[in-house]
Amino acid sequence: MMSSGYFVDWDGNVRSVDDPGGGYLCEADLPARYVAITTKTGTLVHEATFYRSLADIEKAGIKAGLVPGAHPWGRKADGF
């Protein structure tokens, strides 16, 4: 299920559920506030908390910047 909102990736960047980048897909469970980030074949690569807005992330005490889907996941040094 897709829904507009945000999550924090493994590098500490905020990403949109609608455009996670990296060729990944997102499935959000809104009541559980859970986001599963998967490959196109369904392999789970990351799990995160779902936030409805950037203000909700700020209220949670998370200081992270929003990156576009074009921003790479991981670093070259990590094999990405």
Gaussian input, Z-matrix of N, CA and C with variables (Angstrom, degrees):
# hf/3-21g

backbone

0 1
 N
 C     1     B1
 C     2     B2     1     A1
 N     3     B3     2     A2     1     D1
 C     4     B4     3     A3     2     D2
 C     5     B5     4     A4     3     D3
 N     6     B6     5     A5     4     D4
 C     7     B7     6     A6     5     D5
 C     8     B8     7     A7     6     D6
 N     9     B9     8     A8     7     D7
 C    10    B10     9     A9     8     D8
 C    11    B11    10    A10     9     D9
 N    12    B12    11    A11    10    D10
 C    13    B13    12    A12    11    D11
 C    14    B14    13    A13    12    D12
 N    15    B15    14    A14    13    D13
 C    16    B16    15    A15    14    D14
 C    17    B17    16    A16    15    D15
 N    18    B18    17    A17    16    D16
 C    19    B19    18    A18    17    D17
 C    20    B20    19    A19    18    D18
 N    21    B21    20    A20    19    D19
 C    22    B22    21    A21    20    D20
 C    23    B23    22    A22    21    D21
 N    24    B24    23    A23    22    D22
 C    25    B25    24    A24    23    D23
 C    26    B26    25    A25    24    D24
 N    27    B27    26    A26    25    D25
 C    28    B28    27    A27    26    D26
 C    29    B29    28    A28    27    D27
 N    30    B30    29    A29    28    D28
 C    31    B31    30    A30    29    D29
 C    32    B32    31    A31    30    D30
 N    33    B33    32    A32    31    D31
 C    34    B34    33    A33    32    D32
 C    35    B35    34    A34    33    D33
 N    36    B36    35    A35    34    D34
 C    37    B37    36    A36    35    D35
 C    38    B38    37    A37    36    D36
 N    39    B39    38    A38    37    D37
 C    40    B40    39    A39    38    D38
 C    41    B41    40    A40    39    D39
 N    42    B42    41    A41    40    D40
 C    43    B43    42    A42    41    D41
 C    44    B44    43    A43    42    D42
 N    45    B45    44    A44    43    D43
 C    46    B46    45    A45    44    D44
 C    47    B47    46    A46    45    D45
 N    48    B48    47    A47    46    D46
 C    49    B49    48    A48    47    D47
 C    50    B50    49    A49    48    D48
 N    51    B51    50    A50    49    D49
 C    52    B52    51    A51    50    D50
 C    53    B53    52    A52    51    D51
 N    54    B54    53    A53    52    D52
 C    55    B55    54    A54    53    D53
 C    56    B56    55    A55    54    D54
 N    57    B57    56    A56    55    D55
 C    58    B58    57    A57    56    D56
 C    59    B59    58    A58    57    D57
 N    60    B60    59    A59    58    D58
 C    61    B61    60    A60    59    D59
 C    62    B62    61    A61    60    D60
 N    63    B63    62    A62    61    D61
 C    64    B64    63    A63    62    D62
 C    65    B65    64    A64    63    D63
 N    66    B66    65    A65    64    D64
 C    67    B67    66    A66    65    D65
 C    68    B68    67    A67    66    D66
 N    69    B69    68    A68    67    D67
 C    70    B70    69    A69    68    D68
 C    71    B71    70    A70    69    D69
 N    72    B72    71    A71    70    D70
 C    73    B73    72    A72    71    D71
 C    74    B74    73    A73    72    D72
 N    75    B75    74    A74    73    D73
 C    76    B76    75    A75    74    D74
 C    77    B77    76    A76    75    D75
 N    78    B78    77    A77    76    D76
 C    79    B79    78    A78    77    D77
 C    80    B80    79    A79    78    D78
 N    81    B81    80    A80    79    D79
 C    82    B82    81    A81    80    D80
 C    83    B83    82    A82    81    D81
 N    84    B84    83    A83    82    D82
 C    85    B85    84    A84    83    D83
 C    86    B86    85    A85    84    D84
 N    87    B87    86    A86    85    D85
 C    88    B88    87    A87    86    D86
 C    89    B89    88    A88    87    D87
 N    90    B90    89    A89    88    D88
 C    91    B91    90    A90    89    D89
 C    92    B92    91    A91    90    D90
 N    93    B93    92    A92    91    D91
 C    94    B94    93    A93    92    D92
 C    95    B95    94    A94    93    D93
 N    96    B96    95    A95    94    D94
 C    97    B97    96    A96    95    D95
 C    98    B98    97    A97    96    D96
 N    99    B99    98    A98    97    D97
 C   100   B100    99    A99    98    D98
 C   101   B101   100   A100    99    D99
 N   102   B102   101   A101   100   D100
 C   103   B103   102   A102   101   D101
 C   104   B104   103   A103   102   D102
 N   105   B105   104   A104   103   D103
 C   106   B106   105   A105   104   D104
 C   107   B107   106   A106   105   D105
 N   108   B108   107   A107   106   D106
 C   109   B109   108   A108   107   D107
 C   110   B110   109   A109   108   D108
 N   111   B111   110   A110   109   D109
 C   112   B112   111   A111   110   D110
 C   113   B113   112   A112   111   D111
 N   114   B114   113   A113   112   D112
 C   115   B115   114   A114   113   D113
 C   116   B116   115   A115   114   D114
 N   117   B117   116   A116   115   D115
 C   118   B118   117   A117   116   D116
 C   119   B119   118   A118   117   D117
 N   120   B120   119   A119   118   D118
 C   121   B121   120   A120   119   D119
 C   122   B122   121   A121   120   D120
 N   123   B123   122   A122   121   D121
 C   124   B124   123   A123   122   D122
 C   125   B125   124   A124   123   D123
 N   126   B126   125   A125   124   D124
 C   127   B127   126   A126   125   D125
 C   128   B128   127   A127   126   D126
 N   129   B129   128   A128   127   D127
 C   130   B130   129   A129   128   D128
 C   131   B131   130   A130   129   D129
 N   132   B132   131   A131   130   D130
 C   133   B133   132   A132   131   D131
 C   134   B134   133   A133   132   D132
 N   135   B135   134   A134   133   D133
 C   136   B136   135   A135   134   D134
 C   137   B137   136   A136   135   D135
 N   138   B138   137   A137   136   D136
 C   139   B139   138   A138   137   D137
 C   140   B140   139   A139   138   D138
 N   141   B141   140   A140   139   D139
 C   142   B142   141   A141   140   D140
 C   143   B143   142   A142   141   D141
 N   144   B144   143   A143   142   D142
 C   145   B145   144   A144   143   D143
 C   146   B146   145   A145   144   D144
 N   147   B147   146   A146   145   D145
 C   148   B148   147   A147   146   D146
 C   149   B149   148   A148   147   D147
 N   150   B150   149   A149   148   D148
 C   151   B151   150   A150   149   D149
 C   152   B152   151   A151   150   D150
 N   153   B153   152   A152   151   D151
 C   154   B154   153   A153   152   D152
 C   155   B155   154   A154   153   D153
 N   156   B156   155   A155   154   D154
 C   157   B157   156   A156   155   D155
 C   158   B158   157   A157   156   D156
 N   159   B159   158   A158   157   D157
 C   160   B160   159   A159   158   D158
 C   161   B161   160   A160   159   D159
 N   162   B162   161   A161   160   D160
 C   163   B163   162   A162   161   D161
 C   164   B164   163   A163   162   D162
 N   165   B165   164   A164   163   D163
 C   166   B166   165   A165   164   D164
 C   167   B167   166   A166   165   D165
 N   168   B168   167   A167   166   D166
 C   169   B169   168   A168   167   D167
 C   170   B170   169   A169   168   D168
 N   171   B171   170   A170   169   D169
 C   172   B172   171   A171   170   D170
 C   173   B173   172   A172   171   D171
 N   174   B174   173   A173   172   D172
 C   175   B175   174   A174   173   D173
 C   176   B176   175   A175   174   D174
 N   177   B177   176   A176   175   D175
 C   178   B178   177   A177   176   D176
 C   179   B179   178   A178   177   D177
 N   180   B180   179   A179   178   D178
 C   181   B181   180   A180   179   D179
 C   182   B182   181   A181   180   D180
 N   183   B183   182   A182   181   D181
 C   184   B184   183   A183   182   D182
 C   185   B185   184   A184   183   D183
 N   186   B186   185   A185   184   D184
 C   187   B187   186   A186   185   D185
 C   188   B188   187   A187   186   D186
 N   189   B189   188   A188   187   D187
 C   190   B190   189   A189   188   D188
 C   191   B191   190   A190   189   D189
 N   192   B192   191   A191   190   D190
 C   193   B193   192   A192   191   D191
 C   194   B194   193   A193   192   D192
 N   195   B195   194   A194   193   D193
 C   196   B196   195   A195   194   D194
 C   197   B197   196   A196   195   D195
 N   198   B198   197   A197   196   D196
 C   199   B199   198   A198   197   D197
 C   200   B200   199   A199   198   D198
 N   201   B201   200   A200   199   D199
 C   202   B202   201   A201   200   D200
 C   203   B203   202   A202   201   D201
 N   204   B204   203   A203   202   D202
 C   205   B205   204   A204   203   D203
 C   206   B206   205   A205   204   D204
 N   207   B207   206   A206   205   D205
 C   208   B208   207   A207   206   D206
 C   209   B209   208   A208   207   D207
 N   210   B210   209   A209   208   D208
 C   211   B211   210   A210   209   D209
 C   212   B212   211   A211   210   D210
 N   213   B213   212   A212   211   D211
 C   214   B214   213   A213   212   D212
 C   215   B215   214   A214   213   D213
 N   216   B216   215   A215   214   D214
 C   217   B217   216   A216   215   D215
 C   218   B218   217   A217   216   D216
 N   219   B219   218   A218   217   D217
 C   220   B220   219   A219   218   D218
 C   221   B221   220   A220   219   D219
 N   222   B222   221   A221   220   D220
 C   223   B223   222   A222   221   D221
 C   224   B224   223   A223   222   D222
 N   225   B225   224   A224   223   D223
 C   226   B226   225   A225   224   D224
 C   227   B227   226   A226   225   D225
 N   228   B228   227   A227   226   D226
 C   229   B229   228   A228   227   D227
 C   230   B230   229   A229   228   D228
 N   231   B231   230   A230   229   D229
 C   232   B232   231   A231   230   D230
 C   233   B233   232   A232   231   D231
 N   234   B234   233   A233   232   D232
 C   235   B235   234   A234   233   D233
 C   236   B236   235   A235   234   D234
 N   237   B237   236   A236   235   D235
 C   238   B238   237   A237   236   D236
 C   239   B239   238   A238   237   D237

   B1=1.4442
   B2=1.5270
   B3=1.2938
   B4=1.4544
   B5=1.5278
   B6=1.2931
   B7=1.4528
   B8=1.5119
   B9=1.3082
   B10=1.4572
   B11=1.5101
   B12=1.3005
   B13=1.4455
   B14=1.5158
   B15=1.3248
   B16=1.4550
   B17=1.5243
   B18=1.3287
   B19=1.4546
   B20=1.5207
   B21=1.3271
   B22=1.4538
   B23=1.5245
   B24=1.3462
   B25=1.4683
   B26=1.5286
   B27=1.3323
   B28=1.4666
   B29=1.5242
   B30=1.3144
   B31=1.4574
   B32=1.5257
   B33=1.3216
   B34=1.4500
   B35=1.5143
   B36=1.3227
   B37=1.4641
   B38=1.5220
   B39=1.3215
   B40=1.4581
   B41=1.5247
   B42=1.3231
   B43=1.4618
   B44=1.5233
   B45=1.3211
   B46=1.4548
   B47=1.5281
   B48=1.3087
   B49=1.4644
   B50=1.5324
   B51=1.3251
   B52=1.4652
   B53=1.5220
   B54=1.3334
   B55=1.4668
   B56=1.5236
   B57=1.3554
   B58=1.4611
   B59=1.5245
   B60=1.3364
   B61=1.4522
   B62=1.5204
   B63=1.3278
   B64=1.4597
   B65=1.5143
   B66=1.3247
   B67=1.4539
   B68=1.5225
   B69=1.3205
   B70=1.4617
   B71=1.5259
   B72=1.3194
   B73=1.4616
   B74=1.5214
   B75=1.3181
   B76=1.4661
   B77=1.5132
   B78=1.3164
   B79=1.4646
   B80=1.5147
   B81=1.3261
   B82=1.4540
   B83=1.5172
   B84=1.3269
   B85=1.4606
   B86=1.5287
   B87=1.3219
   B88=1.4640
   B89=1.5186
   B90=1.3580
   B91=1.4649
   B92=1.5322
   B93=1.3297
   B94=1.4615
   B95=1.5252
   B96=1.3574
   B97=1.4670
   B98=1.5258
   B99=1.3216
   B100=1.4663
   B101=1.5249
   B102=1.3225
   B103=1.4533
   B104=1.5239
   B105=1.3256
   B106=1.4615
   B107=1.5214
   B108=1.3173
   B109=1.4597
   B110=1.5200
   B111=1.3302
   B112=1.4562
   B113=1.5288
   B114=1.3407
   B115=1.4572
   B116=1.5208
   B117=1.3215
   B118=1.4727
   B119=1.5199
   B120=1.3492
   B121=1.4657
   B122=1.5282
   B123=1.3445
   B124=1.4539
   B125=1.5187
   B126=1.3182
   B127=1.4569
   B128=1.5308
   B129=1.3204
   B130=1.4590
   B131=1.5209
   B132=1.3450
   B133=1.4617
   B134=1.5294
   B135=1.3324
   B136=1.4618
   B137=1.5238
   B138=1.3253
   B139=1.4555
   B140=1.5256
   B141=1.3155
   B142=1.4583
   B143=1.5258
   B144=1.3137
   B145=1.4559
   B146=1.5199
   B147=1.3172
   B148=1.4633
   B149=1.5221
   B150=1.3270
   B151=1.4599
   B152=1.5244
   B153=1.3196
   B154=1.4728
   B155=1.5220
   B156=1.3170
   B157=1.4603
   B158=1.5247
   B159=1.3297
   B160=1.4594
   B161=1.5289
   B162=1.3348
   B163=1.4685
   B164=1.5292
   B165=1.3321
   B166=1.4656
   B167=1.5235
   B168=1.3235
   B169=1.4718
   B170=1.5222
   B171=1.3127
   B172=1.4629
   B173=1.5313
   B174=1.3462
   B175=1.4693
   B176=1.5184
   B177=1.3351
   B178=1.4651
   B179=1.5294
   B180=1.3403
   B181=1.4520
   B182=1.5206
   B183=1.3184
   B184=1.4609
   B185=1.5218
   B186=1.3198
   B187=1.4554
   B188=1.5226
   B189=1.3079
   B190=1.4618
   B191=1.5172
   B192=1.3160
   B193=1.4523
   B194=1.5149
   B195=1.3259
   B196=1.4560
   B197=1.5241
   B198=1.3328
   B199=1.4588
   B200=1.5221
   B201=1.3369
   B202=1.4720
   B203=1.5227
   B204=1.3102
   B205=1.4595
   B206=1.5145
   B207=1.3317
   B208=1.4638
   B209=1.5309
   B210=1.3253
   B211=1.4635
   B212=1.5259
   B213=1.3401
   B214=1.4603
   B215=1.5283
   B216=1.3123
   B217=1.4618
   B218=1.5219
   B219=1.3087
   B220=1.4594
   B221=1.5126
   B222=1.3179
   B223=1.4552
   B224=1.5315
   B225=1.2994
   B226=1.4655
   B227=1.5318
   B228=1.3326
   B229=1.4611
   B230=1.5358
   B231=1.3329
   B232=1.4645
   B233=1.5235
   B234=1.3321
   B235=1.4683
   B236=1.5073
   B237=1.3213
   B238=1.4571
   B239=1.5038
   A1=108.71
   A2=117.86
   A3=122.90
   A4=109.26
   A5=115.47
   A6=120.19
   A7=108.37
   A8=117.01
   A9=119.62
   A10=109.32
   A11=114.83
   A12=121.93
   A13=108.80
   A14=115.71
   A15=121.18
   A16=111.27
   A17=114.57
   A18=122.39
   A19=108.26
   A20=116.82
   A21=122.13
   A22=107.83
   A23=116.42
   A24=120.10
   A25=111.09
   A26=117.22
   A27=121.04
   A28=113.09
   A29=118.75
   A30=121.90
   A31=112.12
   A32=117.54
   A33=121.40
   A34=114.40
   A35=116.81
   A36=121.76
   A37=109.57
   A38=116.09
   A39=120.90
   A40=107.68
   A41=116.51
   A42=122.65
   A43=109.58
   A44=114.65
   A45=120.99
   A46=109.73
   A47=116.12
   A48=121.11
   A49=110.03
   A50=116.67
   A51=121.87
   A52=113.17
   A53=118.08
   A54=122.15
   A55=109.51
   A56=117.24
   A57=119.38
   A58=114.03
   A59=117.50
   A60=120.76
   A61=111.96
   A62=115.35
   A63=121.67
   A64=114.34
   A65=117.14
   A66=119.77
   A67=112.76
   A68=116.88
   A69=121.77
   A70=111.83
   A71=115.00
   A72=123.61
   A73=108.37
   A74=116.45
   A75=120.98
   A76=110.47
   A77=114.76
   A78=122.22
   A79=106.02
   A80=116.38
   A81=121.01
   A82=111.00
   A83=116.39
   A84=123.76
   A85=105.10
   A86=116.09
   A87=120.57
   A88=113.82
   A89=120.59
   A90=118.72
   A91=112.73
   A92=117.18
   A93=120.92
   A94=112.36
   A95=117.19
   A96=123.06
   A97=110.23
   A98=116.05
   A99=123.21
   A100=110.46
   A101=116.18
   A102=121.66
   A103=108.28
   A104=116.38
   A105=122.45
   A106=107.05
   A107=116.60
   A108=121.63
   A109=106.29
   A110=115.71
   A111=120.90
   A112=111.65
   A113=114.32
   A114=119.63
   A115=107.03
   A116=116.57
   A117=119.95
   A118=112.34
   A119=117.05
   A120=120.29
   A121=111.98
   A122=116.98
   A123=120.79
   A124=116.01
   A125=118.62
   A126=120.72
   A127=109.74
   A128=116.40
   A129=121.78
   A130=109.38
   A131=117.35
   A132=121.03
   A133=112.99
   A134=117.10
   A135=119.71
   A136=109.03
   A137=115.48
   A138=122.05
   A139=107.58
   A140=116.45
   A141=119.68
   A142=110.74
   A143=114.70
   A144=122.37
   A145=108.83
   A146=116.44
   A147=122.51
   A148=109.49
   A149=116.13
   A150=122.81
   A151=107.98
   A152=117.24
   A153=121.34
   A154=112.72
   A155=117.82
   A156=120.35
   A157=110.43
   A158=114.75
   A159=119.70
   A160=110.53
   A161=116.42
   A162=120.50
   A163=110.79
   A164=117.72
   A165=120.95
   A166=111.26
   A167=116.46
   A168=120.40
   A169=109.65
   A170=115.84
   A171=120.98
   A172=110.91
   A173=116.84
   A174=121.24
   A175=111.94
   A176=116.69
   A177=121.28
   A178=111.47
   A179=116.77
   A180=120.43
   A181=113.80
   A182=116.46
   A183=121.09
   A184=108.43
   A185=115.30
   A186=120.90
   A187=107.21
   A188=115.97
   A189=121.95
   A190=108.68
   A191=115.30
   A192=120.34
   A193=112.65
   A194=115.40
   A195=122.13
   A196=108.21
   A197=116.33
   A198=120.82
   A199=109.32
   A200=116.89
   A201=120.00
   A202=110.44
   A203=116.53
   A204=121.08
   A205=112.95
   A206=117.64
   A207=121.50
   A208=112.55
   A209=117.33
   A210=121.08
   A211=108.64
   A212=118.66
   A213=120.00
   A214=113.63
   A215=114.55
   A216=121.85
   A217=106.84
   A218=117.74
   A219=121.16
   A220=111.89
   A221=113.34
   A222=120.23
   A223=108.98
   A224=115.59
   A225=120.64
   A226=110.06
   A227=116.84
   A228=121.74
   A229=111.65
   A230=116.75
   A231=121.40
   A232=112.19
   A233=116.08
   A234=119.86
   A235=114.77
   A236=117.50
   A237=120.84
   A238=110.82
   D1=130.06
   D2=178.21
   D3=-98.57
   D4=143.45
   D5=175.25
   D6=-156.07
   D7=138.32
   D8=178.79
   D9=-59.98
   D10=133.84
   D11=-179.86
   D12=167.60
   D13=-168.52
   D14=-172.52
   D15=-138.90
   D16=162.64
   D17=173.74
   D18=-149.93
   D19=165.97
   D20=177.83
   D21=-104.56
   D22=127.10
   D23=-179.19
   D24=-81.65
   D25=-179.15
   D26=-175.14
   D27=-71.19
   D28=-11.05
   D29=175.74
   D30=-97.73
   D31=0.95
   D32=179.54
   D33=86.62
   D34=15.66
   D35=176.64
   D36=-93.13
   D37=147.39
   D38=173.75
   D39=-88.02
   D40=133.47
   D41=179.58
   D42=-130.50
   D43=153.13
   D44=177.09
   D45=-81.09
   D46=138.40
   D47=174.90
   D48=-62.11
   D49=-31.65
   D50=-178.97
   D51=-74.74
   D52=-21.47
   D53=-177.46
   D54=-146.70
   D55=72.63
   D56=-176.68
   D57=-72.53
   D58=-20.98
   D59=-179.22
   D60=78.82
   D61=179.36
   D62=177.26
   D63=66.90
   D64=11.00
   D65=-176.03
   D66=76.33
   D67=10.08
   D68=-178.42
   D69=-88.43
   D70=160.63
   D71=175.89
   D72=-118.96
   D73=154.16
   D74=177.52
   D75=-119.73
   D76=140.72
   D77=169.20
   D78=-122.53
   D79=123.05
   D80=-178.31
   D81=-110.42
   D82=133.37
   D83=173.01
   D84=-106.94
   D85=97.53
   D86=-173.04
   D87=-61.91
   D88=-47.38
   D89=179.91
   D90=-59.81
   D91=-34.36
   D92=-179.80
   D93=-86.64
   D94=-9.74
   D95=-176.11
   D96=56.66
   D97=44.70
   D98=-175.26
   D99=-120.13
   D100=139.35
   D101=175.21
   D102=-125.67
   D103=128.55
   D104=173.20
   D105=-106.24
   D106=125.19
   D107=177.91
   D108=-105.80
   D109=123.12
   D110=-174.32
   D111=-128.61
   D112=163.77
   D113=170.25
   D114=-77.27
   D115=171.90
   D116=179.33
   D117=-64.67
   D118=-20.35
   D119=178.54
   D120=-92.49
   D121=0.85
   D122=174.10
   D123=98.54
   D124=4.50
   D125=178.07
   D126=-73.94
   D127=126.09
   D128=179.46
   D129=-72.71
   D130=125.19
   D131=179.64
   D132=-115.04
   D133=-18.50
   D134=-178.49
   D135=-162.77
   D136=146.58
   D137=173.67
   D138=-123.04
   D139=144.10
   D140=-176.56
   D141=-151.68
   D142=168.01
   D143=174.85
   D144=-85.37
   D145=136.92
   D146=177.72
   D147=-86.33
   D148=131.92
   D149=174.50
   D150=-122.29
   D151=131.67
   D152=-179.31
   D153=-69.69
   D154=-30.44
   D155=-175.84
   D156=-145.78
   D157=164.98
   D158=175.13
   D159=-65.81
   D160=-31.57
   D161=177.10
   D162=-63.56
   D163=-35.84
   D164=177.80
   D165=-65.20
   D166=-36.22
   D167=177.05
   D168=-65.53
   D169=-43.85
   D170=178.70
   D171=-62.52
   D172=-42.65
   D173=178.28
   D174=-61.23
   D175=-29.58
   D176=179.13
   D177=-77.98
   D178=-2.81
   D179=177.94
   D180=84.88
   D181=13.57
   D182=-179.01
   D183=-91.86
   D184=125.41
   D185=177.92
   D186=-109.99
   D187=97.56
   D188=-177.88
   D189=-146.32
   D190=150.02
   D191=-179.91
   D192=-91.90
   D193=147.43
   D194=176.27
   D195=-78.67
   D196=128.78
   D197=176.89
   D198=-116.31
   D199=150.83
   D200=177.85
   D201=-76.09
   D202=164.72
   D203=178.12
   D204=-58.71
   D205=-26.15
   D206=179.77
   D207=-71.95
   D208=-15.87
   D209=178.95
   D210=-68.70
   D211=129.31
   D212=-176.15
   D213=-68.03
   D214=147.68
   D215=172.10
   D216=-83.56
   D217=137.61
   D218=176.77
   D219=70.55
   D220=-179.16
   D221=-179.67
   D222=-119.68
   D223=156.26
   D224=178.93
   D225=-58.37
   D226=-37.65
   D227=179.37
   D228=-62.61
   D229=-23.50
   D230=179.78
   D231=-90.89
   D232=1.14
   D233=-179.99
   D234=95.30
   D235=12.04
   D236=-179.67
   D237=-102.39

